[in-house]
Amino acid sequence: MCILFWSVAVFSQEKAQIINADNKPLSQIIPALEKQFDVKFSFIDATIVNKLVSIQTNSTSNIQDVIDSLQRQSQLKFEITGENFITIREYSKKDTLTVCGTIFNENLEPLEKIRVFFKASRTNITTNESGYFENKEVPFNSVILISAPGFRQKVLNASEFLNGNCIEIYLSNTIETLDEVIIQEYLTKGITQNKKVVNINLQDIEILPGLTEPDILQSIQLTPGVNSPFETASGLYVRGSAPNQNLVLWNGIKTYHQGHFFGMLSAFNPYVVKEVDFSKSGVSAKYGDRISGVIDIKTENEVAKRFTGGAGFNMINADAVVHTPIIKDKVSLQVSGRRSYTDILETFTYEQFADRVFQNTTIAETNPLNEAKNDFFYADFNANLIAEISDFDKIEANALYSKNDLDFRRSDDQTSLNDDLVTENEGYNVSWNHHWNHKLNIKTSGYYTRYLLNYQFITSESGTTTEIESKKNSVKDFGAALDLQYSLSEHQRILGGYQFSNNNIKYAFVTTTPTYELILDQDDRFLNTHSAYGEYKYETPQNFYFSAGLRLNHYTELDKSFVEPRIFIQKNLSKYWEINATGEYRSQAVSQIRESVVSDLSLENQVWTLSNKEQFPVITSYQFTLGSSFKKNKWYFDVDTYYKQIDDITSLTAGFINPIDNTYHNGESRVYGIDFFLKKRFKNYKTWVSYSYINTQNKFEDINNNESFPGNWNIEHTVKWSHFYKINNFQFSLGWLWHTGKAYTNVAGVDESGDLVLLDFGEINGNNLPVYHRLDFSAIYDFKIRSNPYIKYRLGLSVLNLYDRENLLNREFRTTNSLDNRFINSDIMALGITPNLSFRVFW
């Protein structure tokens, strides 16, 4: 008998060796294994360092059994790469494991039909009557979610099963479980709420009232505290703030135009989007640039395993989406395209939208010219490249483009008039996400976005252009960011980073003739913004969440800095009841102003501008909220109260044209509000109702005797009542919207005796439009054809304003700013009954 060095015992016989090692370094055992089994191990020294194993072999031992044992003990991958060659390496995402276990409750009773979800492969299995489950092909490091109603969710990792043993898993009834049920479903399946952030999963969403397709922005309008006074998708007024005060991101790209068809439809293809995060309050310190809601839109960020996609059409547009692997498990590409066919075919749905959009414009008016033609279309395209260059590094490149194009012409034998209106929004983003280790994550990104508004009114006589009235607005915004996330412990983590942006904005109103050029108004400026932020988060899922952040914005050209604190607290008072409170301060240096030069085609009458030291100061806002939620027996109740103050707004950035003198005025806006939400779920039916009260009061210097008055879009009372029912492959949804009319300023008298029309205005915003209400319906049917069960089809039907209610959206009195001075009463009527049909195929 001889004893090898390092206490590894080897017994020599005529034809065999025996190894008996107990808790010894793997590096010391490998030479003995190579000698006994006549094999060669290949490895990096750092891989096996500090790996302790126990092994016993004899003359009948099998090398495969030996390496299986070593694999379980060391949690390293032993791979036979050739005859007599074995490679030792760490596990990677390409490796798969066998995962098995038995699930029990707190009373040690096995649980049947418990859902076990494997995130990496997006597959589900359920436990049998003995509580047992098994999956033989689970990617290494896959997250495993075990959940069931009434139990606390369990999160495991596939790496925990490397020892090859089936484990016992115990689920418990805890406060966190009930809290998870509260946030599991907010409005309907696919829409959840967690810590006041509404998450919309577009790949799992159920049908909503009036929608056959999951329009992103219209889905957000169903949440309490969000209004759309003008019935547009992109006109989101969040708790009394204007749409331009919302931050809308597409994969980190700031967008400056979110609507198609002059705001009636969302400019984002919902079949490309994976999820949307929407915040009304308690916004993270990493978000800047705007003072109101945050809409963070994200597309697919996982490499495609196979070729997937879809295509479809409705009564206005058609689209197609594909997601295809390029390099297996490494690189994939997602592309989409959508275009309206309104310039080719005018359906009933299009005509209803057109009547709503083009009313009170030259397009809708009876024109004395003989020939009139309106060509209009919209389109959008997206591309998303995903590359997992290693287990720790992911690179994404995104591109976004949308366009609206209107060309309205009318002419007779002598005169030709042409309204040419184009809006474009394009953006690009590249990001690199690196996991240093299980605690530290770093993301580096850069973006570029461009917005263009170009309107021309061209007058021609006998084929010769005599006058061009133009309105142009362009935004060029590029920036970069470095974001870090570090886990201090199981319950604590910190976020931080630096962000830079360079924003160049131009606008001009110009009249051009063959003999002169008259510039009515113009601006051209840029602004560099440097931002740094930090945030601390503490969470014990059972009962408490706390987040405190600080953001510093420095506007270089304005020589101004703003320190912006953010705080969020949530506390569970019992198994069913929790309370929360938030506070935040935010600033905004870019705004939209309402143009002072109004044409007869005022479809896009807002232009972007930057803050400056003279007229437009940086807008600031602080908001405080206090709310509570209660959940029990499939009932869910939520209430949220808030106070918001917005400082340094102007009579132009507030969307308010002063009826007295149309000049610049500085002011503030104060908003008080409360949101109620109540929901009840049954087996196949659920219903929810919300009530919102909003009181917006504006105050401007030298207006209304410096006394406050209601805001332009103030809608005090809003009720939204929705229903959902599912039976087999059918989904039905019905929604009723009711709200008081928005405020407007009435005209007490009109003096047309002189060369100029003079208006005698009454109390500013002292009147309200009639009550608004409408009923919307939608239904979809999902089916498959037996010849190809892997392809799914969907038919959809929706009807807006089912009982054809005549609603008044806006009333405005003004005179034209031209030599032909006229009095104009602009009443904007809402959509009439508007049906829509859709068909889609998914593969």
C-alpha positions in Angstrom: 0.0 0.0 0.0 1.2 3.5 -0.8 -0.2 6.9 0.3 -0.3 9.6 -2.4 0.5 13.1 -1.4 -2.3 15.5 -0.2 -4.0 12.7 1.8 -5.6 11.0 -1.2 -5.4 7.3 -0.5 -4.8 5.0 -3.5 -4.6 1.2 -3.2 -2.6 -0.6 -5.9 -3.7 -4.0 -7.0 -2.7 -5.9 -10.1 -5.3 -4.4 -12.4 -7.1 -1.7 -10.4 -6.7 1.4 -8.2 -8.9 2.4 -5.4 -9.4 6.1 -4.4 -10.8 7.1 -1.1 -11.0 10.9 -0.6 -13.1 12.7 1.9 -13.7 16.5 1.5 -10.5 17.0 -0.5 -9.6 19.7 -3.1 -10.7 18.7 -6.6 -7.3 19.7 -7.9 -5.6 17.0 -5.8 -8.0 14.2 -6.9 -7.8 14.8 -10.6 -4.3 13.2 -11.1 -5.5 10.0 -9.4 -8.6 9.9 -11.6 -6.5 10.4 -14.7 -4.3 7.5 -13.7 -7.1 5.1 -12.8 -9.4 5.7 -15.7 -6.8 6.6 -18.3 -8.4 10.0 -19.1 -7.2 13.6 -19.4 -9.0 16.5 -17.7 -8.9 20.0 -19.3 -9.7 23.0 -17.2 -8.7 26.5 -16.1 -7.1 26.5 -12.7 -9.3 29.3 -11.4 -12.4 27.2 -12.2 -11.6 24.4 -9.8 -9.9 26.4 -7.0 -11.5 25.9 -3.6 -13.7 23.1 -4.8 -13.9 20.3 -2.2 -15.3 16.9 -3.0 -15.6 13.4 -1.6 -15.1 10.4 -3.9 -14.7 6.6 -3.6 -13.8 4.3 -6.5 -13.0 0.7 -6.9 -12.3 -1.8 -9.6 -15.9 -1.7 -10.9 -16.3 2.1 -10.9 -17.6 3.7 -14.0 -16.1 7.1 -15.2 -19.5 8.4 -16.0 -20.8 7.7 -12.5 -17.7 9.4 -11.1 -18.0 12.6 -13.1 -21.8 12.7 -12.3 -20.9 12.7 -8.6 -18.2 15.3 -9.0 -20.5 17.5 -11.1 -23.2 17.5 -8.3 -20.6 18.3 -5.5 -18.6 20.9 -7.3 -21.5 22.5 -9.3 -19.2 22.5 -12.3 -19.9 21.0 -15.7 -17.9 17.9 -16.6 -18.2 17.4 -20.4 -16.7 14.5 -22.4 -15.3 16.3 -25.4 -13.5 13.4 -27.1 -12.2 9.9 -26.5 -10.5 10.0 -23.0 -10.8 13.8 -22.8 -13.0 15.5 -20.2 -13.5 19.3 -20.0 -14.3 21.0 -16.7 -16.1 24.4 -16.9 -18.7 26.5 -15.3 -22.3 26.1 -16.3 -23.7 28.4 -19.0 -27.2 29.2 -20.3 -26.8 26.6 -23.0 -26.7 23.8 -20.4 -29.9 22.1 -19.2 -30.7 20.4 -15.9 -33.3 18.0 -14.6 -35.5 19.8 -12.0 -37.9 17.9 -9.8 -39.5 18.4 -6.4 -42.6 18.0 -4.3 -44.6 20.9 -3.0 -46.3 21.0 0.4 -48.4 23.5 2.4 -47.6 24.6 6.0 -49.4 21.5 7.3 -47.1 19.2 5.3 -49.9 18.2 2.9 -49.0 17.8 -0.8 -50.4 20.4 -3.1 -52.0 19.4 -6.4 -52.2 21.5 -9.5 -49.7 24.1 -8.4 -48.3 26.1 -11.3 -44.5 25.9 -11.8 -43.3 28.5 -14.4 -39.9 28.3 -16.0 -39.0 31.8 -17.1 -36.2 31.0 -19.6 -38.3 28.7 -21.7 -41.6 30.3 -20.8 -43.2 27.0 -20.1 -45.6 25.9 -17.4 -46.1 22.6 -15.6 -48.4 21.6 -12.7 -47.9 19.3 -9.8 -49.7 15.9 -9.7 -51.9 14.6 -6.9 -48.8 13.9 -4.8 -47.5 17.5 -5.3 -44.7 16.2 -7.5 -43.3 18.0 -10.6 -40.4 17.2 -12.9 -38.9 18.9 -15.9 -35.9 17.3 -17.6 -34.8 20.2 -19.9 -34.5 23.3 -17.8 -31.9 26.0 -18.9 -29.2 26.6 -16.3 -29.8 29.7 -14.1 -33.5 29.8 -15.2 -35.8 31.5 -12.7 -38.5 29.2 -11.5 -41.7 30.7 -10.2 -44.1 28.7 -8.0 -47.4 30.4 -7.4 -51.0 29.6 -6.4 -53.9 31.7 -5.1 -53.7 32.1 -1.4 -50.0 31.2 -1.1 -46.8 33.2 -1.0 -45.0 33.0 -4.3 -41.8 31.0 -4.3 -38.9 32.0 -6.5 -36.1 29.4 -7.1 -33.2 29.1 -9.5 -32.4 26.0 -11.6 -28.9 26.1 -10.2 -30.3 25.0 -6.9 -31.0 21.6 -8.4 -27.4 20.9 -9.5 -27.0 18.2 -6.8 -29.5 16.1 -8.8 -31.8 15.6 -5.9 -35.5 16.3 -5.9 -36.3 18.8 -3.2 -39.2 19.5 -0.9 -40.8 22.9 -1.3 -43.1 24.5 1.3 -45.6 27.2 0.5 -47.0 29.4 3.2 -50.0 31.8 3.7 -48.4 35.1 4.3 -49.2 38.8 4.0 -47.0 38.9 0.9 -49.2 36.3 -0.7 -52.3 38.4 -0.3 -50.4 41.5 -1.5 -49.3 39.6 -4.6 -53.0 38.8 -5.3 -53.8 42.5 -5.0 -51.2 43.5 -7.6 -51.7 40.4 -9.8 -54.5 42.0 -11.8 -55.6 45.6 -11.8 -58.1 46.4 -14.5 -58.0 43.1 -16.3 -55.6 40.3 -17.2 -52.3 41.7 -18.5 -52.7 45.0 -16.5 -51.2 44.9 -13.0 -50.3 47.6 -10.4 -47.4 47.4 -8.1 -46.2 50.3 -5.9 -48.4 52.6 -7.9 -46.8 51.6 -11.2 -49.3 50.3 -13.7 -47.8 47.6 -15.8 -49.4 46.6 -19.1 -48.3 43.3 -20.6 -49.3 43.7 -24.3 -48.6 40.0 -24.9 -51.1 38.8 -22.3 -53.7 41.5 -22.2 -57.5 40.8 -22.4 -59.9 42.9 -24.4 -60.8 46.4 -23.2 -63.9 48.5 -24.1 -64.0 49.9 -27.5 -60.7 48.3 -28.6 -60.2 45.3 -30.9 -56.5 45.8 -30.6 -54.5 46.8 -27.5 -53.8 50.5 -28.2 -51.2 51.5 -25.6 -52.3 55.0 -24.9 -56.0 54.3 -24.9 -55.5 51.5 -22.4 -53.8 54.0 -20.1 -56.9 56.3 -20.3 -59.0 53.6 -18.5 -57.0 54.2 -15.3 -58.4 56.7 -12.8 -57.0 60.2 -12.9 -56.3 60.2 -16.6 -58.5 62.2 -19.0 -58.7 62.8 -22.7 -60.9 65.9 -23.1 -60.6 65.9 -26.9 -61.1 62.1 -27.4 -57.6 61.6 -28.7 -55.3 58.7 -27.8 -52.2 60.8 -27.4 -53.9 63.6 -25.5 -53.3 62.2 -22.0 -54.1 64.7 -19.3 -52.7 63.1 -16.2 -54.0 64.7 -13.0 -54.5 68.1 -14.5 -51.3 68.3 -16.4 -50.9 68.8 -20.2 -49.9 66.0 -22.5 -46.5 67.6 -23.2 -45.7 67.3 -19.5 -45.7 63.5 -19.9 -42.4 61.6 -20.4 -43.0 59.0 -23.1 -40.1 56.6 -23.7 -39.7 53.9 -26.4 -36.8 51.6 -25.3 -35.1 54.6 -23.7 -35.8 56.9 -26.7 -37.6 60.2 -25.8 -40.6 60.7 -28.2 -42.0 64.1 -29.1 -45.1 62.9 -31.1 -47.2 59.9 -30.0 -50.2 60.1 -32.3 -51.5 59.0 -35.7 -54.4 60.6 -37.4 -53.9 63.8 -35.5 -53.9 62.1 -32.1 -56.9 59.8 -32.6 -54.7 56.6 -32.6 -51.5 55.7 -30.9 -48.3 55.9 -33.0 -46.9 52.8 -31.3 -47.6 49.4 -32.8 -49.0 47.3 -29.9 -47.9 44.0 -31.4 -44.2 45.0 -31.1 -44.5 46.1 -27.5 -43.8 43.7 -24.7 -44.8 45.8 -21.7 -45.5 49.4 -20.6 -44.9 50.9 -17.2 -47.1 53.9 -16.4 -46.6 56.1 -13.3 -48.8 59.0 -12.1 -46.9 59.5 -8.8 -43.9 58.1 -6.8 -41.7 58.4 -9.9 -38.2 57.0 -9.7 -35.3 59.4 -9.6 -33.9 57.9 -12.8 -36.7 59.7 -14.8 -36.3 63.4 -15.6 -37.3 65.9 -18.3 -41.0 66.0 -17.5 -43.2 66.9 -14.5 -46.2 64.6 -15.0 -46.9 61.0 -16.0 -44.2 58.6 -17.1 -44.9 56.1 -19.9 -42.0 53.7 -20.3 -42.6 51.4 -23.4 -40.4 48.4 -23.9 -40.2 45.9 -26.7 -39.0 42.3 -26.6 -35.6 42.0 -25.0 -35.0 38.2 -25.2 -33.3 36.4 -28.1 -35.9 34.6 -30.2 -35.7 30.8 -30.0 -37.7 30.4 -33.2 -39.4 32.4 -36.0 -42.5 34.1 -34.7 -44.7 37.0 -35.7 -48.1 38.1 -36.8 -50.0 40.2 -39.4 -53.4 41.7 -39.6 -55.6 44.6 -40.6 -58.5 46.7 -39.4 -60.7 49.2 -41.1 -58.0 51.9 -41.2 -54.5 50.2 -41.4 -52.6 46.9 -41.9 -49.4 45.8 -40.2 -46.9 42.9 -39.9 -44.4 41.9 -37.2 -41.7 39.2 -37.4 -39.1 38.1 -34.8 -36.4 35.8 -36.2 -33.2 34.2 -34.8 -30.1 35.2 -36.7 -27.5 33.3 -34.6 -28.9 30.6 -32.5 -29.3 31.6 -28.8 -27.2 34.7 -29.5 -28.7 37.2 -31.9 -32.3 37.9 -33.1 -34.1 40.6 -35.0 -37.6 42.0 -34.6 -39.0 44.2 -37.3 -42.5 45.6 -37.9 -44.3 47.9 -40.3 -47.7 49.5 -40.2 -49.5 51.7 -42.7 -52.9 53.1 -43.2 -54.7 52.7 -46.5 -56.9 55.7 -46.1 -55.4 57.4 -49.2 -56.6 54.3 -51.3 -59.9 53.3 -49.6 -62.1 55.3 -47.3 -64.1 53.0 -45.0 -66.9 53.9 -42.7 -64.5 53.9 -39.7 -62.2 56.3 -41.5 -65.1 58.6 -42.4 -66.2 58.9 -38.8 -62.6 59.7 -37.7 -62.2 62.2 -40.5 -65.5 63.9 -39.6 -64.2 64.3 -36.0 -60.7 65.5 -37.0 -61.3 67.8 -40.0 -64.4 69.6 -38.6 -64.0 73.5 -38.6 -61.2 73.3 -41.2 -61.1 74.1 -44.9 -61.3 70.4 -45.6 -64.8 70.1 -44.1 -66.1 73.4 -45.3 -68.0 73.8 -48.6 -65.5 75.2 -51.0 -66.3 77.4 -54.0 -63.5 75.8 -56.0 -64.5 73.1 -58.4 -62.0 70.3 -57.5 -61.0 69.2 -54.0 -58.9 66.1 -53.0 -57.6 65.1 -49.6 -54.8 62.5 -49.6 -53.9 61.4 -46.1 -52.0 58.4 -44.7 -49.8 57.4 -41.7 -47.1 54.8 -41.2 -44.7 53.5 -38.6 -41.8 51.2 -38.6 -39.7 49.5 -35.8 -36.5 47.4 -35.6 -35.0 45.8 -32.6 -31.7 43.9 -32.6 -30.9 41.8 -29.6 -27.5 40.2 -29.0 -26.4 38.1 -26.0 -22.7 38.2 -26.6 -22.0 36.4 -23.3 -23.7 35.1 -20.2 -23.1 38.5 -18.7 -23.5 40.9 -21.6 -26.4 41.9 -23.7 -26.5 44.5 -26.5 -29.7 46.0 -27.9 -30.2 48.4 -30.8 -33.6 49.9 -31.5 -35.0 52.1 -34.2 -38.4 53.9 -34.4 -40.0 55.9 -37.2 -43.5 57.3 -37.6 -45.1 59.6 -40.1 -48.4 61.4 -40.8 -48.8 62.9 -44.3 -51.7 65.1 -45.4 -52.0 66.7 -48.8 -55.3 68.6 -49.4 -55.7 70.3 -52.8 -58.6 72.3 -54.3 -58.6 74.3 -57.5 -60.5 75.9 -60.4 -59.4 77.1 -63.8 -57.3 80.0 -62.3 -56.6 79.3 -58.6 -55.0 76.4 -56.8 -54.8 76.0 -53.0 -52.7 73.3 -51.3 -52.5 72.4 -47.6 -49.4 70.2 -47.1 -48.9 68.9 -43.5 -46.2 66.4 -42.5 -45.2 65.2 -39.0 -42.3 62.8 -38.4 -40.8 61.2 -35.4 -37.7 59.0 -35.5 -35.4 57.7 -32.9 -32.5 55.3 -32.3 -31.0 53.7 -29.2 -28.1 51.5 -28.4 -27.6 49.9 -25.0 -25.1 47.6 -23.4 -26.2 45.7 -20.2 -23.4 44.1 -18.2 -23.8 41.9 -15.1 -20.6 42.1 -13.1 -21.9 39.6 -10.6 -25.1 38.7 -8.9 -25.1 42.0 -7.1 -23.9 44.6 -9.5 -25.5 45.5 -12.9 -24.3 48.3 -15.2 -26.1 49.6 -18.2 -24.6 52.1 -20.8 -26.9 53.6 -23.4 -27.1 56.3 -26.0 -30.0 57.7 -28.1 -30.9 60.1 -30.8 -34.4 61.4 -31.6 -35.8 63.8 -34.2 -39.2 65.4 -34.6 -40.4 67.4 -37.5 -43.6 69.4 -38.1 -43.8 71.0 -41.6 -47.0 72.8 -42.7 -47.3 74.8 -45.9 -50.3 76.6 -47.3 -49.5 77.2 -51.0 -51.5 79.5 -53.2 -51.0 79.4 -57.0 -52.4 81.5 -59.8 -52.4 80.1 -63.3 -49.8 77.5 -62.4 -47.5 80.0 -60.6 -46.9 80.0 -56.9 -47.9 83.4 -55.5 -47.7 82.8 -51.7 -46.5 80.2 -49.2 -47.5 80.4 -45.6 -45.4 78.0 -43.6 -45.1 76.7 -40.1 -42.1 74.6 -39.1 -41.0 73.0 -35.9 -38.1 70.7 -35.4 -36.5 68.9 -32.4 -33.2 67.2 -32.4 -32.3 65.5 -29.1 -29.4 63.2 -28.4 -28.0 61.9 -25.2 -26.2 59.1 -23.2 -26.7 57.5 -19.8 -24.8 55.3 -17.4 -27.1 53.4 -14.9 -26.0 51.2 -12.0 -27.9 48.9 -9.7 -26.3 47.2 -6.7 -27.9 44.8 -4.2 -26.8 45.6 -0.7 -28.7 42.6 0.7 -31.8 40.6 0.2 -34.0 43.5 1.1 -31.9 46.5 0.1 -30.6 47.9 -3.1 -29.3 51.2 -4.5 -29.6 52.7 -8.0 -27.6 55.5 -9.4 -26.4 57.0 -12.6 -25.5 60.0 -14.9 -27.5 61.2 -17.9 -26.7 63.8 -20.5 -28.8 65.3 -23.2 -28.4 67.9 -25.9 -31.6 69.4 -27.3 -31.9 71.7 -30.3 -35.4 73.1 -31.1 -36.4 75.4 -33.9 -39.7 76.9 -35.0 -40.7 79.5 -37.5 -43.9 81.0 -39.0 -43.0 82.6 -42.4 -45.0 84.0 -45.3 -43.2 84.0 -48.6 -44.1 85.6 -51.9 -42.1 86.2 -55.1 -41.2 89.7 -53.8 -40.8 89.4 -50.0 -40.5 87.1 -47.0 -42.3 88.0 -43.8 -41.2 86.2 -40.6 -44.1 86.3 -38.1 -42.3 84.5 -35.3 -39.3 82.2 -35.0 -36.9 80.7 -32.5 -33.7 78.6 -32.6 -31.9 77.5 -29.5 -30.2 74.5 -27.8 -29.8 73.3 -24.3 -27.3 70.9 -22.6 -28.6 69.1 -19.5 -26.4 67.2 -17.1 -28.2 64.9 -14.6 -27.1 62.7 -11.8 -29.3 60.6 -9.6 -29.3 58.1 -6.7 -32.0 56.0 -5.1 -32.2 53.7 -2.1 -34.8 51.0 -1.9 -35.7 48.8 1.1 -38.4 46.1 0.9 -39.6 43.4 3.1 -42.4 41.9 0.9 -44.4 40.9 3.9 -45.2 44.3 5.1 -43.0 47.3 4.2 -41.5 49.2 1.2 -39.5 52.4 1.3 -37.8 54.3 -1.5 -35.9 57.6 -1.3 -34.2 59.2 -4.3 -32.5 62.4 -5.2 -32.0 63.8 -8.7 -29.8 66.8 -9.7 -30.5 68.6 -13.0 -28.1 71.2 -14.3 -29.3 73.2 -17.4 -26.0 74.6 -18.7 -27.1 77.4 -21.0 -29.7 78.6 -18.4 -27.1 78.4 -15.6 -29.7 76.8 -13.4 -29.7 73.7 -11.2 -32.5 71.9 -9.6 -32.3 69.3 -6.7 -35.3 67.0 -7.0 -36.1 64.7 -4.0 -38.4 61.7 -4.5 -39.9 59.5 -1.7 -42.3 56.5 -1.6 -43.6 54.6 1.4 -45.9 51.6 1.5 -47.0 49.8 4.7 -49.2 46.7 5.1 -51.5 47.3 8.1 -53.1 43.8 7.9 -53.5 40.8 5.6 -55.9 42.8 3.4 -55.1 46.5 3.9 -52.2 48.6 3.0 -51.5 52.4 2.9 -49.0 54.4 0.8 -47.7 57.9 0.5 -45.4 59.7 -2.0 -43.7 63.0 -2.4 -41.7 64.4 -5.4 -40.3 67.5 -7.0 -39.5 67.7 -10.7 -38.5 70.2 -13.4 -39.0 70.5 -17.1 -37.1 72.7 -19.6 -39.0 71.7 -22.8 -42.6 72.5 -23.5 -45.2 73.0 -26.2 -46.7 76.4 -26.8 -50.0 77.1 -28.6 -49.2 79.0 -31.7 -50.4 82.6 -31.9 -50.8 82.4 -35.7 -53.8 80.3 -36.4 -54.5 79.0 -39.9 -57.7 77.5 -41.3 -56.1 74.1 -41.0 -55.2 74.1 -37.3 -54.7 70.4 -36.9 -51.2 70.7 -35.3 -51.3 74.0 -33.5 -48.8 73.2 -30.8 -45.0 73.7 -31.3 -42.1 72.6 -29.1 -39.8 75.2 -27.5 -37.0 75.3 -24.9 -36.9 77.3 -21.8 -34.9 80.5 -21.9 -33.9 83.4 -19.6 -36.5 85.8 -21.0 -40.0 84.4 -21.6 -40.2 80.7 -20.8 -38.7 79.7 -17.4 -38.1 76.1 -16.4 -41.4 74.6 -15.2 -41.3 73.0 -11.8 -43.8 70.8 -10.0 -44.2 69.1 -6.6 -46.8 66.5 -5.8 -47.9 64.7 -2.7 -50.2 61.7 -2.5 -51.8 59.6 0.2 -53.6 56.4 -0.7 -54.8 53.0 0.5 -55.8 49.6 -1.0 -58.0 46.9 0.4 -58.4 43.4 -1.1 -60.6 40.5 0.2 -62.9 37.8 -1.4 -62.3 39.0 -5.0 -63.1 42.6 -4.0 -60.5 45.2 -4.6 -60.8 48.8 -3.5 -58.2 51.6 -4.0 -58.3 55.3 -3.1 -55.6 57.9 -3.9 -55.7 61.6 -2.9 -53.2 64.1 -4.2 -52.1 67.7 -4.3 -50.0 69.1 -7.2 -48.6 72.5 -7.8 -47.0 73.6 -11.0 -44.9 76.8 -11.0 -43.6 79.1 -13.8 -46.1 78.1 -16.4 -47.0 80.7 -19.0 -50.2 81.6 -20.7 -48.8 79.9 -23.8 -47.3 76.7 -22.3 -50.5 76.2 -20.3 -52.5 76.0 -23.5 -54.3 79.1 -22.5 -54.8 81.9 -25.0 -55.7 85.0 -23.0 -59.0 86.3 -24.4 -58.1 89.8 -23.2 -54.8 90.6 -24.9 -53.0 87.5 -26.2 -49.8 88.5 -24.6 -47.3 86.6 -22.5 -48.1 86.1 -18.8 -46.4 84.0 -16.1 -48.4 81.9 -13.6 -49.0 78.8 -11.6 -51.4 75.9 -11.5 -52.7 74.1 -8.4 -54.5 70.7 -8.7 -56.4 68.9 -5.9 -57.8 65.5 -6.6 -59.0 62.1 -5.5 -59.3 58.8 -7.4 -61.5 55.9 -6.3 -61.3 52.4 -7.9 -63.6 49.4 -7.1 -63.4 46.0 -8.7 -65.2 42.7 -8.3 -64.2 39.4 -9.9 -66.4 36.4 -10.5 -65.6 33.2 -12.4 -65.8 34.4 -16.0 -67.0 37.9 -15.4 -65.4 41.0 -13.8 -66.5 44.6 -13.4 -64.7 47.7 -12.2 -65.7 51.3 -11.7 -63.6 54.4 -11.0 -64.5 57.9 -9.9 -62.1 60.9 -10.2 -62.4 64.4 -8.9 -60.0 67.0 -10.2 -59.9 70.7 -9.4 -57.4 72.6 -11.4 -57.0 76.3 -10.6 -54.7 78.6 -12.6 -53.4 82.0 -11.6 -51.6 84.4 -14.0 -50.1 87.8 -13.4 -52.3 90.7 -14.6 -55.1 88.3 -15.6 -58.5 88.1 -13.8 -57.3 90.6 -11.3 -54.6 88.1 -10.3 -57.3 85.8 -9.0 -57.4 82.1 -9.8 -59.7 80.5 -12.3 -60.4 77.0 -13.6 -57.8 75.5 -16.0 -58.6 75.1 -19.7 -59.0 71.3 -19.5 -60.4 71.1 -16.1 -63.0 68.2 -15.9 -64.1 68.0 -12.3 -66.0 64.7 -12.2 -65.3 61.5 -14.2 -66.8 58.0 -13.9 -65.5 55.0 -15.8 -67.5 51.7 -15.6 -66.2 48.7 -17.4 -67.3 45.0 -17.8 -65.5 41.9 -19.0 -66.9 38.5 -19.8 -65.1 35.4 -21.3 -66.7 32.2 -22.5 -64.7 29.6 -24.4 -62.7 31.5 -27.1 -64.9 34.6 -26.9 -64.1 37.8 -25.0 -66.6 40.6 -24.5 -66.1 44.1 -23.0 -68.4 47.0 -22.4 -67.4 50.4 -21.0 -69.3 53.5 -20.1 -67.6 56.9 -19.7 -69.3 59.9 -18.1 -67.8 63.2 -17.1 -68.7 66.8 -16.6 -68.0 69.2 -19.4 -64.7 71.0 -19.5 -64.4 74.7 -18.8 -64.5 77.4 -21.4 -64.8 81.2 -21.7 -68.0 82.5 -23.2 -68.5 85.6 -25.3 -70.9 88.2 -24.0 -70.9 90.3 -27.2 -69.4 90.8 -30.7 -68.7 94.2 -32.2 -68.4 94.0 -36.0 -69.1 97.7 -36.7 -65.5 98.7 -37.4 -62.6 97.3 -39.5 -61.7 94.9 -36.8 -64.0 92.4 -35.1 -64.0 93.0 -31.3 -65.1 90.4 -28.8 -66.4 91.0 -25.3 -65.5 88.0 -23.2 -67.2 86.9 -20.1 -65.6 85.4 -17.0 -62.5 83.4 -17.8 -63.4 79.7 -18.0 -66.6 80.6 -16.1 -68.7 78.2 -18.1 -68.8 74.5 -18.6 -69.7 72.4 -21.7 -72.6 69.9 -21.4 -72.1 66.6 -19.7 -70.2 64.0 -21.8 -71.0 60.3 -21.9 -70.7 57.4 -24.3 -70.9 53.6 -24.3 -68.2 51.5 -26.0 -68.3 47.8 -26.9 -65.8 45.3 -28.2 -65.6 41.5 -28.8 -62.9 39.1 -30.1 -62.9 35.5 -31.1 -59.7 33.4 -31.0 -59.5 30.2 -33.0 -57.2 27.7 -34.7 -57.5 25.6 -37.8 -56.9 21.9 -37.4 -54.6 21.6 -40.4 -52.1 23.9 -38.5 -52.6 24.1 -34.8 -49.5 26.3 -34.3 -51.1 29.3 -36.0 -53.7 31.3 -34.1 -56.3 33.6 -35.7 -58.3 36.4 -34.1 -61.5 38.2 -35.3 -62.4 41.5 -33.6 -65.3 43.9 -33.5 -65.6 47.2 -31.7 -68.1 50.0 -31.6 -67.3 53.4 -30.1 -70.3 55.6 -28.9 -72.7 52.7 -29.2 -75.9 54.8 -28.7 -74.5 57.7 -31.0 -74.5 60.4 -28.3 -73.8 63.9 -29.6 -71.1 65.2 -27.3 -69.5 68.7 -27.4 -65.8 68.5 -26.8 -64.7 72.1 -27.1 -66.0 75.6 -27.6 -63.7 78.5 -28.5 -64.3 82.0 -29.9 -61.6 83.9 -31.7 -60.9 86.2 -34.7 -58.6 85.4 -37.5 -55.1 87.0 -37.4 -55.2 88.2 -41.0 -56.4 91.2 -43.1 -59.6 89.3 -43.6 -60.6 89.7 -40.0 -63.5 87.3 -39.1 -65.3 86.1 -36.0 -65.0 82.3 -35.6 -67.1 80.1 -33.3 -65.2 76.8 -33.1 -67.4 74.1 -31.7 -65.7 70.7 -31.8 -68.1 67.7 -31.7 -67.1 64.2 -30.6 -67.1 61.0 -32.5 -70.4 59.6 -33.6 -71.1 55.8 -33.6 -67.9 54.3 -35.0 -67.6 50.6 -35.7 -64.3 48.8 -36.5 -63.5 45.3 -37.6 -60.1 43.5 -37.3 -58.5 40.3 -38.4 -55.2 38.9 -37.3 -53.0 35.8 -37.6 -50.3 34.9 -35.1 -47.5 32.3 -35.7 
